[in-house]
């Protein structure tokens, strides 16, 4: 009877050994966390340059191109549809009885200027770059 008692703990020891191989299974889980750290590394780099590109409301500074200011809403919508058909993100803001047609927003001012020049040539317009202002609702 005495030798059978040590044999009984041996299967329990084997049962305890089986969960230990399961413990390394979560160990690969930190490996994806390591992958997320390099992804997070560019974010702090962007954050380091971002403070100068964040406005007082905590929103990114971005740019739009104002292409027209029309009293006729139908004319503004026509221009907007034309620009959208060419792949531009065109939108209209109305203020003071005028309907202003914009393209944007674009994060880099240089990119906004390049797009402005391209649209000015294609549409025979005299657009200009302005700070993008989110709509107040």
N, CA, C and O atoms as a GROMACS GRO file, in nm:
protein
  548
    1UNK      N    1   0.084  -0.120   0.000
    1UNK     CA    2   0.000   0.000   0.000
    1UNK      C    3   0.086   0.123   0.000
    1UNK      O    4   0.049   0.224  -0.060
    2UNK      N    5   0.200   0.117   0.066
    2UNK     CA    6   0.286   0.233   0.071
    2UNK      C    7   0.341   0.268  -0.068
    2UNK      O    8   0.341   0.386  -0.103
    3UNK      N    9   0.387   0.173  -0.149
    3UNK     CA   10   0.436   0.212  -0.281
    3UNK      C   11   0.325   0.268  -0.370
    3UNK      O   12   0.354   0.350  -0.458
    4UNK      N   13   0.202   0.229  -0.351
    4UNK     CA   14   0.096   0.282  -0.437
    4UNK      C   15   0.064   0.427  -0.405
    4UNK      O   16   0.013   0.499  -0.491
    5UNK      N   17   0.092   0.471  -0.282
    5UNK     CA   18   0.067   0.611  -0.250
    5UNK      C   19   0.158   0.704  -0.329
    5UNK      O   20   0.108   0.804  -0.382
    6UNK      N   21   0.290   0.678  -0.340
    6UNK     CA   22   0.371   0.767  -0.422
    6UNK      C   23   0.331   0.763  -0.570
    6UNK      O   24   0.352   0.861  -0.641
    7UNK      N   25   0.277   0.655  -0.616
    7UNK     CA   26   0.236   0.646  -0.756
    7UNK      C   27   0.116   0.738  -0.779
    7UNK      O   28   0.104   0.799  -0.886
    8UNK      N   29   0.027   0.750  -0.681
    8UNK     CA   30  -0.091   0.836  -0.696
    8UNK      C   31  -0.050   0.983  -0.712
    8UNK      O   32  -0.107   1.051  -0.798
    9UNK      N   33   0.046   1.034  -0.633
    9UNK     CA   34   0.088   1.172  -0.657
    9UNK      C   35   0.156   1.192  -0.793
    9UNK      O   36   0.154   1.303  -0.846
   10UNK      N   37   0.214   1.090  -0.848
   10UNK     CA   38   0.279   1.104  -0.979
   10UNK      C   39   0.180   1.146  -1.086
   10UNK      O   40   0.212   1.236  -1.163
   11UNK      N   41   0.059   1.085  -1.097
   11UNK     CA   42  -0.036   1.135  -1.197
   11UNK      C   43  -0.078   1.279  -1.167
   11UNK      O   44  -0.103   1.358  -1.259
   12UNK      N   45  -0.087   1.314  -1.038
   12UNK     CA   46  -0.121   1.453  -1.005
   12UNK      C   47  -0.007   1.544  -1.048
   12UNK      O   48  -0.031   1.654  -1.099
   13UNK      N   49   0.115   1.500  -1.029
   13UNK     CA   50   0.230   1.579  -1.073
   13UNK      C   51   0.226   1.595  -1.224
   13UNK      O   52   0.255   1.703  -1.276
   14UNK      N   53   0.190   1.488  -1.295
   14UNK     CA   54   0.179   1.499  -1.441
   14UNK      C   55   0.066   1.595  -1.479
   14UNK      O   56   0.079   1.671  -1.574
   15UNK      N   57  -0.043   1.592  -1.404
   15UNK     CA   58  -0.153   1.685  -1.431
   15UNK      C   59  -0.108   1.829  -1.407
   15UNK      O   60  -0.150   1.921  -1.478
   16UNK      N   61  -0.021   1.848  -1.307
   16UNK     CA   62   0.030   1.982  -1.282
   16UNK      C   63   0.130   2.022  -1.389
   16UNK      O   64   0.143   2.141  -1.420
   17UNK      N   65   0.199   1.927  -1.445
   17UNK     CA   66   0.295   1.959  -1.550
   17UNK      C   67   0.222   2.003  -1.677
   17UNK      O   68   0.273   2.088  -1.750
   18UNK      N   69   0.106   1.949  -1.704
   18UNK     CA   70   0.031   1.986  -1.823
   18UNK      C   71  -0.010   2.134  -1.823
   18UNK      O   72  -0.002   2.196  -1.928
   19UNK      N   73  -0.055   2.193  -1.711
   19UNK     CA   74  -0.085   2.334  -1.716
   19UNK      C   75   0.038   2.421  -1.743
   19UNK      O   76   0.026   2.530  -1.800
   20UNK      N   77   0.158   2.372  -1.702
   20UNK     CA   78   0.277   2.451  -1.729
   20UNK      C   79   0.302   2.469  -1.878
   20UNK      O   80   0.341   2.578  -1.918
   21UNK      N   81   0.281   2.367  -1.963
   21UNK     CA   82   0.295   2.394  -2.106
   21UNK      C   83   0.189   2.493  -2.156
   21UNK      O   84   0.211   2.561  -2.256
   22UNK      N   85   0.076   2.501  -2.088
   22UNK     CA   86  -0.024   2.598  -2.127
   22UNK      C   87   0.019   2.740  -2.090
   22UNK      O   88  -0.021   2.836  -2.154
   23UNK      N   89   0.100   2.752  -1.987
   23UNK     CA   90   0.150   2.884  -1.947
   23UNK      C   91   0.231   2.948  -2.059
   23UNK      O   92   0.214   3.067  -2.082
   24UNK      N   93   0.321   2.875  -2.131
   24UNK     CA   94   0.392   2.939  -2.242
   24UNK      C   95   0.299   2.982  -2.356
   24UNK      O   96   0.338   3.067  -2.436
   25UNK      N   97   0.181   2.928  -2.365
   25UNK     CA   98   0.089   2.970  -2.470
   25UNK      C   99   0.057   3.119  -2.457
   25UNK      O  100   0.059   3.189  -2.558
   26UNK      N  101   0.027   3.172  -2.335
   26UNK     CA  102   0.010   3.316  -2.324
   26UNK      C  103   0.140   3.393  -2.348
   26UNK      O  104   0.136   3.512  -2.378
   27UNK      N  105   0.254   3.329  -2.334
   27UNK     CA  106   0.381   3.398  -2.356
   27UNK      C  107   0.390   3.453  -2.499
   27UNK      O  108   0.441   3.563  -2.516
   28UNK      N  109   0.342   3.381  -2.603
   28UNK     CA  110   0.342   3.443  -2.735
   28UNK      C  111   0.250   3.566  -2.743
   28UNK      O  112   0.269   3.652  -2.829
   29UNK      N  113   0.152   3.575  -2.655
   29UNK     CA  114   0.065   3.692  -2.657
   29UNK      C  115   0.143   3.823  -2.637
   29UNK      O  116   0.109   3.922  -2.702
   30UNK      N  117   0.246   3.827  -2.550
   30UNK     CA  118   0.324   3.950  -2.543
   30UNK      C  119   0.399   3.981  -2.673
   30UNK      O  120   0.436   4.096  -2.697
   31UNK      N  121   0.422   3.881  -2.756
   31UNK     CA  122   0.489   3.908  -2.883
   31UNK      C  123   0.408   4.006  -2.968
   31UNK      O  124   0.467   4.098  -3.024
   32UNK      N  125   0.274   3.991  -2.981
   32UNK     CA  126   0.200   4.095  -3.052
   32UNK      C  127   0.209   4.230  -2.982
   32UNK      O  128   0.206   4.334  -3.048
   33UNK      N  129   0.220   4.231  -2.849
   33UNK     CA  130   0.237   4.358  -2.779
   33UNK      C  131   0.368   4.423  -2.820
   33UNK      O  132   0.376   4.545  -2.833
   34UNK      N  133   0.470   4.340  -2.841
   34UNK     CA  134   0.599   4.394  -2.886
   34UNK      C  135   0.580   4.454  -3.025
   34UNK      O  136   0.639   4.558  -3.055
   35UNK      N  137   0.499   4.389  -3.111
   35UNK     CA  138   0.472   4.444  -3.243
   35UNK      C  139   0.397   4.576  -3.233
   35UNK      O  140   0.418   4.667  -3.313
   36UNK      N  141   0.308   4.587  -3.133
   36UNK     CA  142   0.234   4.711  -3.119
   36UNK      C  143   0.324   4.824  -3.067
   36UNK      O  144   0.296   4.941  -3.091
   37UNK      N  145   0.429   4.789  -2.997
   37UNK     CA  146   0.520   4.894  -2.950
   37UNK      C  147   0.590   4.964  -3.066
   37UNK      O  148   0.598   5.087  -3.066
   38UNK      N  149   0.642   4.890  -3.166
   38UNK     CA  150   0.698   4.963  -3.280
   38UNK      C  151   0.593   5.048  -3.351
   38UNK      O  152   0.623   5.156  -3.400
   39UNK      N  153   0.470   4.999  -3.357
   39UNK     CA  154   0.364   5.079  -3.418
   39UNK      C  155   0.340   5.205  -3.335
   39UNK      O  156   0.308   5.311  -3.388
   40UNK      N  157   0.354   5.191  -3.203
   40UNK     CA  158   0.334   5.306  -3.116
   40UNK      C  159   0.454   5.400  -3.122
   40UNK      O  160   0.442   5.518  -3.089
   41UNK      N  161   0.569   5.350  -3.161
   41UNK     CA  162   0.688   5.434  -3.168
   41UNK      C  163   0.670   5.548  -3.267
   41UNK      O  164   0.708   5.660  -3.234
   42UNK      N  165   0.615   5.526  -3.391
   42UNK     CA  166   0.592   5.640  -3.479
   42UNK      C  167   0.490   5.738  -3.422
   42UNK      O  168   0.499   5.858  -3.448
   43UNK      N  169   0.393   5.689  -3.345
   43UNK     CA  170   0.292   5.779  -3.289
   43UNK      C  171   0.355   5.884  -3.198
   43UNK      O  172   0.323   6.002  -3.212
   44UNK      N  173   0.445   5.847  -3.105
   44UNK     CA  174   0.510   5.952  -3.028
   44UNK      C  175   0.590   6.047  -3.116
   44UNK      O  176   0.598   6.166  -3.088
   45UNK      N  177   0.650   5.996  -3.222
   45UNK     CA  178   0.722   6.084  -3.313
   45UNK      C  179   0.624   6.182  -3.376
   45UNK      O  180   0.654   6.301  -3.388
   46UNK      N  181   0.507   6.133  -3.416
   46UNK     CA  182   0.406   6.222  -3.472
   46UNK      C  183   0.354   6.318  -3.364
   46UNK      O  184   0.329   6.435  -3.391
   47UNK      N  185   0.339   6.266  -3.244
   47UNK     CA  186   0.293   6.351  -3.135
   47UNK      C  187   0.396   6.459  -3.105
   47UNK      O  188   0.359   6.571  -3.069
   48UNK      N  189   0.523   6.426  -3.119
   48UNK     CA  190   0.626   6.524  -3.091
   48UNK      C  191   0.617   6.641  -3.188
   48UNK      O  192   0.640   6.756  -3.149
   49UNK      N  193   0.583   6.613  -3.316
   49UNK     CA  194   0.569   6.722  -3.412
   49UNK      C  195   0.427   6.778  -3.412
   49UNK      O  196   0.404   6.889  -3.460
   50UNK      N  197   0.332   6.702  -3.357
   50UNK     CA  198   0.192   6.742  -3.361
   50UNK      C  199   0.159   6.863  -3.274
   50UNK      O  200   0.070   6.940  -3.312
   51UNK      N  201   0.225   6.887  -3.159
   51UNK     CA  202   0.183   7.000  -3.078
   51UNK      C  203   0.178   7.132  -3.154
   51UNK      O  204   0.093   7.216  -3.126
   52UNK      N  205   0.266   7.152  -3.249
   52UNK     CA  206   0.261   7.274  -3.327
   52UNK      C  207   0.149   7.269  -3.430
   52UNK      O  208   0.112   7.371  -3.488
   53UNK      N  209   0.093   7.149  -3.454
   53UNK     CA  210  -0.013   7.134  -3.552
   53UNK      C  211  -0.147   7.102  -3.488
   53UNK      O  212  -0.234   7.045  -3.552
   54UNK      N  213  -0.163   7.138  -3.363
   54UNK     CA  214  -0.290   7.121  -3.292
   54UNK      C  215  -0.342   7.260  -3.257
   54UNK      O  216  -0.269   7.343  -3.203
   55UNK      N  217  -0.469   7.283  -3.289
   55UNK     CA  218  -0.523   7.415  -3.259
   55UNK      C  219  -0.571   7.425  -3.115
   55UNK      O  220  -0.555   7.331  -3.037
   56UNK      N  221  -0.628   7.538  -3.078
   56UNK     CA  222  -0.671   7.562  -2.941
   56UNK      C  223  -0.781   7.466  -2.897
   56UNK      O  224  -0.799   7.444  -2.777
   57UNK      N  225  -0.855   7.409  -2.992
   57UNK     CA  226  -0.961   7.314  -2.960
   57UNK      C  227  -0.910   7.171  -2.952
   57UNK      O  228  -0.989   7.078  -2.932
   58UNK      N  229  -0.779   7.152  -2.967
   58UNK     CA  230  -0.722   7.018  -2.964
   58UNK      C  231  -0.741   6.942  -3.094
   58UNK      O  232  -0.723   6.821  -3.097
   59UNK      N  233  -0.776   7.011  -3.201
   59UNK     CA  234  -0.796   6.948  -3.331
   59UNK      C  235  -0.674   6.972  -3.419
   59UNK      O  236  -0.606   7.073  -3.403
   60UNK      N  237  -0.647   6.879  -3.510
   60UNK     CA  238  -0.532   6.899  -3.599
   60UNK      C  239  -0.552   7.022  -3.688
   60UNK      O  240  -0.662   7.049  -3.736
   61UNK      N  241  -0.445   7.096  -3.707
   61UNK     CA  242  -0.449   7.209  -3.800
   61UNK      C  243  -0.453   7.151  -3.940
   61UNK      O  244  -0.369   7.068  -3.976
   62UNK      N  245  -0.550   7.195  -4.019
   62UNK     CA  246  -0.559   7.148  -4.157
   62UNK      C  247  -0.604   7.264  -4.245
   62UNK      O  248  -0.641   7.372  -4.198
   63UNK      N  249  -0.600   7.238  -4.374
   63UNK     CA  250  -0.619   7.344  -4.473
   63UNK      C  251  -0.725   7.304  -4.574
   63UNK      O  252  -0.742   7.186  -4.605
   64UNK      N  253  -0.796   7.403  -4.625
   64UNK     CA  254  -0.892   7.384  -4.733
   64UNK      C  255  -0.863   7.488  -4.840
   64UNK      O  256  -0.793   7.586  -4.817
   65UNK      N  257  -0.919   7.464  -4.957
   65UNK     CA  258  -0.907   7.558  -5.067
   65UNK      C  259  -1.045   7.617  -5.092
   65UNK      O  260  -1.138   7.544  -5.128
   66UNK      N  261  -1.059   7.748  -5.074
   66UNK     CA  262  -1.185   7.814  -5.108
   66UNK      C  263  -1.179   7.847  -5.255
   66UNK      O  264  -1.090   7.920  -5.300
   67UNK      N  265  -1.274   7.793  -5.331
   67UNK     CA  266  -1.271   7.808  -5.476
   67UNK      C  267  -1.372   7.909  -5.528
   67UNK      O  268  -1.350   7.971  -5.632
   68UNK      N  269  -1.481   7.927  -5.456
   68UNK     CA  270  -1.583   8.021  -5.504
   68UNK      C  271  -1.671   8.064  -5.388
   68UNK      O  272  -1.684   7.994  -5.288
   69UNK      N  273  -1.730   8.182  -5.404
   69UNK     CA  274  -1.829   8.232  -5.309
   69UNK      C  275  -1.945   8.282  -5.394
   69UNK      O  276  -1.937   8.387  -5.458
   70UNK      N  277  -2.054   8.206  -5.393
   70UNK     CA  278  -2.165   8.232  -5.484
   70UNK      C  279  -2.293   8.262  -5.407
   70UNK      O  280  -2.320   8.198  -5.305
   71UNK      N  281  -2.371   8.358  -5.457
   71UNK     CA  282  -2.500   8.385  -5.394
   71UNK      C  283  -2.602   8.279  -5.436
   71UNK      O  284  -2.701   8.257  -5.366
   72UNK      N  285  -2.580   8.216  -5.548
   72UNK     CA  286  -2.672   8.116  -5.602
   72UNK      C  287  -2.635   7.978  -5.550
   72UNK      O  288  -2.528   7.926  -5.583
   73UNK      N  289  -2.721   7.918  -5.467
   73UNK     CA  290  -2.694   7.786  -5.409
   73UNK      C  291  -2.682   7.679  -5.518
   73UNK      O  292  -2.599   7.589  -5.507
   74UNK      N  293  -2.765   7.687  -5.621
   74UNK     CA  294  -2.761   7.588  -5.729
   74UNK      C  295  -2.626   7.591  -5.800
   74UNK      O  296  -2.573   7.486  -5.837
   75UNK      N  297  -2.572   7.710  -5.820
   75UNK     CA  298  -2.440   7.721  -5.883
   75UNK      C  299  -2.331   7.661  -5.796
   75UNK      O  300  -2.239   7.596  -5.846
   76UNK      N  301  -2.340   7.682  -5.664
   76UNK     CA  302  -2.243   7.625  -5.571
   76UNK      C  303  -2.251   7.472  -5.572
   76UNK      O  304  -2.149   7.404  -5.570
   77UNK      N  305  -2.375   7.420  -5.575
   77UNK     CA  306  -2.392   7.275  -5.577
   77UNK      C  307  -2.342   7.215  -5.708
   77UNK      O  308  -2.288   7.104  -5.709
   78UNK      N  309  -2.359   7.287  -5.817
   78UNK     CA  310  -2.310   7.240  -5.946
   78UNK      C  311  -2.157   7.231  -5.945
   78UNK      O  312  -2.100   7.131  -5.991
   79UNK      N  313  -2.092   7.334  -5.894
   79UNK     CA  314  -1.946   7.331  -5.883
   79UNK      C  315  -1.901   7.220  -5.789
   79UNK      O  316  -1.804   7.150  -5.817
   80UNK      N  317  -1.971   7.203  -5.679
   80UNK     CA  318  -1.938   7.096  -5.584
   80UNK      C  319  -1.947   6.960  -5.654
   80UNK      O  320  -1.857   6.877  -5.639
   81UNK      N  321  -2.054   6.936  -5.728
   81UNK     CA  322  -2.071   6.808  -5.798
   81UNK      C  323  -1.962   6.786  -5.902
   81UNK      O  324  -1.913   6.675  -5.918
   82UNK      N  325  -1.926   6.893  -5.974
   82UNK     CA  326  -1.819   6.882  -6.073
   82UNK      C  327  -1.687   6.842  -6.006
   82UNK      O  328  -1.617   6.753  -6.054
   83UNK      N  329  -1.654   6.909  -5.895
   83UNK     CA  330  -1.531   6.879  -5.824
   83UNK      C  331  -1.531   6.737  -5.768
   83UNK      O  332  -1.431   6.666  -5.775
   84UNK      N  333  -1.644   6.696  -5.714
   84UNK     CA  334  -1.654   6.560  -5.660
   84UNK      C  335  -1.638   6.456  -5.770
   84UNK      O  336  -1.578   6.352  -5.748
   85UNK      N  337  -1.693   6.484  -5.888
   85UNK     CA  338  -1.680   6.389  -6.000
   85UNK      C  339  -1.534   6.375  -6.043
   85UNK      O  340  -1.496   6.275  -6.104
   86UNK      N  341  -1.452   6.475  -6.011
   86UNK     CA  342  -1.309   6.469  -6.043
   86UNK      C  343  -1.227   6.412  -5.928
   86UNK      O  344  -1.104   6.407  -5.935
   87UNK      N  345  -1.295   6.368  -5.821
   87UNK     CA  346  -1.226   6.302  -5.710
   87UNK      C  347  -1.189   6.392  -5.594
   87UNK      O  348  -1.118   6.349  -5.504
   88UNK      N  349  -1.234   6.516  -5.595
   88UNK     CA  350  -1.202   6.607  -5.485
   88UNK      C  351  -1.309   6.601  -5.377
   88UNK      O  352  -1.426   6.576  -5.405
   89UNK      N  353  -1.267   6.622  -5.253
   89UNK     CA  354  -1.360   6.627  -5.140
   89UNK      C  355  -1.413   6.770  -5.130
   89UNK      O  356  -1.360   6.852  -5.054
   90UNK      N  357  -1.517   6.799  -5.207
   90UNK     CA  358  -1.573   6.935  -5.213
   90UNK      C  359  -1.690   6.947  -5.116
   90UNK      O  360  -1.768   6.853  -5.100
   91UNK      N  361  -1.700   7.063  -5.053
   91UNK     CA  362  -1.812   7.090  -4.962
   91UNK      C  363  -1.849   7.237  -4.969
   91UNK      O  364  -1.773   7.321  -5.017
   92UNK      N  365  -1.968   7.266  -4.920
   92UNK     CA  366  -2.022   7.403  -4.924
   92UNK      C  367  -2.048   7.449  -4.782
   92UNK      O  368  -2.100   7.374  -4.699
   93UNK      N  369  -2.011   7.573  -4.754
   93UNK     CA  370  -2.046   7.639  -4.627
   93UNK      C  371  -2.121   7.766  -4.662
   93UNK      O  372  -2.076   7.846  -4.744
   94UNK      N  373  -2.234   7.784  -4.600
   94UNK     CA  374  -2.316   7.903  -4.625
   94UNK      C  375  -2.304   7.999  -4.508
   94UNK      O  376  -2.314   7.959  -4.392
   95UNK      N  377  -2.284   8.128  -4.539
   95UNK     CA  378  -2.275   8.231  -4.436
   95UNK      C  379  -2.304   8.366  -4.501
   95UNK      O  380  -2.253   8.396  -4.610
   96UNK      N  381  -2.384   8.445  -4.435
   96UNK     CA  382  -2.411   8.580  -4.484
   96UNK      C  383  -2.472   8.582  -4.623
   96UNK      O  384  -2.446   8.675  -4.700
   97UNK      N  385  -2.554   8.484  -4.658
   97UNK     CA  386  -2.617   8.481  -4.788
   97UNK      C  387  -2.528   8.430  -4.900
   97UNK      O  388  -2.570   8.425  -5.015
   98UNK      N  389  -2.405   8.392  -4.867
   98UNK     CA  390  -2.312   8.342  -4.968
   98UNK      C  391  -2.287   8.193  -4.945
   98UNK      O  392  -2.288   8.144  -4.832
   99UNK      N  393  -2.265   8.123  -5.055
   99UNK     CA  394  -2.237   7.980  -5.052
   99UNK      C  395  -2.093   7.959  -5.099
   99UNK      O  396  -2.063   7.970  -5.218
  100UNK      N  397  -2.007   7.930  -5.006
  100UNK     CA  398  -1.866   7.914  -5.038
  100UNK      C  399  -1.836   7.768  -5.066
  100UNK      O  400  -1.875   7.680  -4.990
  101UNK      N  401  -1.766   7.744  -5.177
  101UNK     CA  402  -1.730   7.608  -5.217
  101UNK      C  403  -1.583   7.586  -5.182
  101UNK      O  404  -1.496   7.663  -5.220
  102UNK      N  405  -1.560   7.477  -5.109
  102UNK     CA  406  -1.425   7.442  -5.062
  102UNK      C  407  -1.388   7.302  -5.107
  102UNK      O  408  -1.475   7.220  -5.137
  103UNK      N  409  -1.259   7.275  -5.111
  103UNK     CA  410  -1.205   7.140  -5.126
  103UNK      C  411  -1.111   7.119  -5.009
  103UNK      O  412  -1.029   7.206  -4.978
  104UNK      N  413  -1.122   7.005  -4.945
  104UNK     CA  414  -1.035   6.974  -4.833
  104UNK      C  415  -1.110   6.893  -4.730
  104UNK      O  416  -1.214   6.835  -4.762
  105UNK      N  417  -1.062   6.886  -4.610
  105UNK     CA  418  -0.937   6.945  -4.561
  105UNK      C  419  -0.816   6.860  -4.597
  105UNK      O  420  -0.826   6.740  -4.620
  106UNK      N  421  -0.703   6.926  -4.600
  106UNK     CA  422  -0.573   6.863  -4.624
  106UNK      C  423  -0.481   6.898  -4.507
  106UNK      O  424  -0.481   7.011  -4.460
  107UNK      N  425  -0.404   6.801  -4.462
  107UNK     CA  426  -0.320   6.820  -4.344
  107UNK      C  427  -0.203   6.913  -4.373
  107UNK      O  428  -0.171   7.000  -4.291
  108UNK      N  429  -0.139   6.898  -4.486
  108UNK     CA  430  -0.022   6.979  -4.519
  108UNK      C  431  -0.060   7.098  -4.607
  108UNK      O  432  -0.131   7.082  -4.707
  109UNK      N  433  -0.013   7.214  -4.569
  109UNK     CA  434  -0.043   7.334  -4.649
  109UNK      C  435   0.017   7.322  -4.789
  109UNK      O  436  -0.046   7.365  -4.886
  110UNK      N  437   0.135   7.265  -4.800
  110UNK     CA  438   0.199   7.250  -4.931
  110UNK      C  439   0.112   7.164  -5.023
  110UNK      O  440   0.101   7.192  -5.142
  111UNK      N  441   0.053   7.060  -4.969
  111UNK     CA  442  -0.038   6.975  -5.047
  111UNK      C  443  -0.161   7.055  -5.088
  111UNK      O  444  -0.207   7.043  -5.202
  112UNK      N  445  -0.215   7.136  -4.998
  112UNK     CA  446  -0.331   7.219  -5.031
  112UNK      C  447  -0.297   7.317  -5.144
  112UNK      O  448  -0.379   7.340  -5.233
  113UNK      N  449  -0.178   7.372  -5.140
  113UNK     CA  450  -0.136   7.466  -5.246
  113UNK      C  451  -0.122   7.394  -5.380
  113UNK      O  452  -0.156   7.449  -5.484
  114UNK      N  453  -0.071   7.271  -5.376
  114UNK     CA  454  -0.056   7.193  -5.499
  114UNK      C  455  -0.194   7.161  -5.559
  114UNK      O  456  -0.214   7.173  -5.679
  115UNK      N  457  -0.288   7.119  -5.473
  115UNK     CA  458  -0.423   7.089  -5.519
  115UNK      C  459  -0.490   7.215  -5.572
  115UNK      O  460  -0.558   7.212  -5.675
  116UNK      N  461  -0.472   7.327  -5.500
  116UNK     CA  462  -0.529   7.455  -5.546
  116UNK      C  463  -0.481   7.487  -5.687
  116UNK      O  464  -0.561   7.523  -5.773
  117UNK      N  465  -0.351   7.475  -5.710
  117UNK     CA  466  -0.296   7.506  -5.842
  117UNK      C  467  -0.356   7.416  -5.950
  117UNK      O  468  -0.388   7.463  -6.060
  118UNK      N  469  -0.370   7.287  -5.918
  118UNK     CA  470  -0.428   7.194  -6.016
  118UNK      C  471  -0.574   7.229  -6.046
  118UNK      O  472  -0.614   7.230  -6.163
  119UNK      N  473  -0.652   7.258  -5.944
  119UNK     CA  474  -0.793   7.294  -5.965
  119UNK      C  475  -0.804   7.427  -6.039
  119UNK      O  476  -0.888   7.441  -6.128
  120UNK      N  477  -0.720   7.524  -6.003
  120UNK     CA  478  -0.724   7.653  -6.072
  120UNK      C  479  -0.701   7.636  -6.221
  120UNK      O  480  -0.767   7.701  -6.302
  121UNK      N  481  -0.608   7.547  -6.258
  121UNK     CA  482  -0.580   7.523  -6.401
  121UNK      C  483  -0.699   7.452  -6.467
  121UNK      O  484  -0.743   7.492  -6.575
  122UNK      N  485  -0.750   7.347  -6.402
  122UNK     CA  486  -0.858   7.267  -6.463
  122UNK      C  487  -0.990   7.343  -6.472
  122UNK      O  488  -1.060   7.333  -6.572
  123UNK      N  489  -1.024   7.419  -6.369
  123UNK     CA  490  -1.155   7.484  -6.360
  123UNK      C  491  -1.152   7.632  -6.395
  123UNK      O  492  -1.256   7.698  -6.394
  124UNK      N  493  -1.035   7.685  -6.425
  124UNK     CA  494  -1.019   7.827  -6.453
  124UNK      C  495  -1.074   7.911  -6.337
  124UNK      O  496  -1.151   8.004  -6.356
  125UNK      N  497  -1.031   7.872  -6.214
  125UNK     CA  498  -1.072   7.941  -6.092
  125UNK      C  499  -0.952   8.009  -6.028
  125UNK      O  500  -0.838   7.985  -6.068
  126UNK      N  501  -0.978   8.091  -5.931
  126UNK     CA  502  -0.873   8.158  -5.854
  126UNK      C  503  -0.891   8.124  -5.707
  126UNK      O  504  -0.918   8.212  -5.625
  127UNK      N  505  -0.876   7.997  -5.674
  127UNK     CA  506  -0.894   7.954  -5.536
  127UNK      C  507  -0.777   7.997  -5.449
  127UNK      O  508  -0.669   8.030  -5.498
  128UNK      N  509  -0.801   7.995  -5.318
  128UNK     CA  510  -0.694   8.027  -5.224
  128UNK      C  511  -0.704   7.937  -5.101
  128UNK      O  512  -0.812   7.889  -5.065
  129UNK      N  513  -0.589   7.916  -5.039
  129UNK     CA  514  -0.580   7.826  -4.925
  129UNK      C  515  -0.621   7.900  -4.798
  129UNK      O  516  -0.578   8.012  -4.772
  130UNK      N  517  -0.707   7.834  -4.719
  130UNK     CA  518  -0.754   7.889  -4.592
  130UNK      C  519  -0.743   7.780  -4.486
  130UNK      O  520  -0.736   7.661  -4.518
  131UNK      N  521  -0.741   7.821  -4.360
  131UNK     CA  522  -0.747   7.723  -4.251
  131UNK      C  523  -0.881   7.655  -4.252
  131UNK      O  524  -0.984   7.720  -4.265
  132UNK      N  525  -0.881   7.523  -4.238
  132UNK     CA  526  -1.006   7.448  -4.227
  132UNK      C  527  -1.069   7.474  -4.092
  132UNK      O  528  -1.002   7.466  -3.988
  133UNK      N  529  -1.197   7.506  -4.092
  133UNK     CA  530  -1.272   7.530  -3.970
  133UNK      C  531  -1.382   7.424  -3.961
  133UNK      O  532  -1.468   7.420  -4.049
  134UNK      N  533  -1.382   7.339  -3.858
  134UNK     CA  534  -1.491   7.243  -3.844
  134UNK      C  535  -1.624   7.316  -3.830
  134UNK      O  536  -1.633   7.425  -3.774
  135UNK      N  537  -1.729   7.252  -3.883
  135UNK     CA  538  -1.861   7.312  -3.872
  135UNK      C  539  -1.907   7.312  -3.729
  135UNK      O  540  -1.886   7.216  -3.656
  136UNK      N  541  -1.968   7.419  -3.688
  136UNK     CA  542  -2.023   7.427  -3.554
  136UNK      C  543  -2.168   7.381  -3.560
  136UNK      O  544  -2.247   7.432  -3.639
  137UNK      N  545  -2.202   7.283  -3.476
  137UNK     CA  546  -2.336   7.231  -3.483
  137UNK      C  547  -2.398   7.241  -3.354
  137UNK      O  548  -2.514   7.202  -3.338
   0.00000   0.00000   0.00000
